[in-house]
Amino acid sequence: MMGHAGFVLASYGAAIIVLAALIGWILIDQRIQRQALQELESRGIRRRSETKMDNPS
């Protein structure tokens, strides 16, 4: 195992970096999508999934 420790540690490090980047990308995209939805709703555009019973106005 000692001969391969560098490879194993580098592999774990690369995997951690990739996972952290993916999680960061998801969180940033979530924030962007929520802002876009808020902007649409503030302009009066509603979701198609909203029924007349959900939104009496």
C-alpha positions, 0 to 999 in steps of 0.5 A, spaced: 500 500 500 505 504 501 507 504 494 500 506 491 499 511 497 500 517 493 496 515 487 490 513 492 491 520 496 491 524 489 485 520 487 481 522 493 483 529 493 481 529 485 474 526 487 473 531 493 474 537 488 470 535 483 464 533 488 465 540 491 465 543 485 458 540 483 455 542 489 457 549 489 455 549 481 448 546 484 447 551 489 449 557 485 444 555 479 439 554 485 440 561 487 439 563 480 433 559 478 430 562 485 431 569 483 428 568 476 422 565 478 421 571 483 422 576 478 417 572 473 412 572 479 413 579 481 411 581 473 405 577 474 407 571 471 404 565 475 406 557 474 402 553 470 401 548 476 397 553 480 390 551 479 384 556 480 383 553 487 390 555 489 390 562 487 383 565 488 385 572 484 
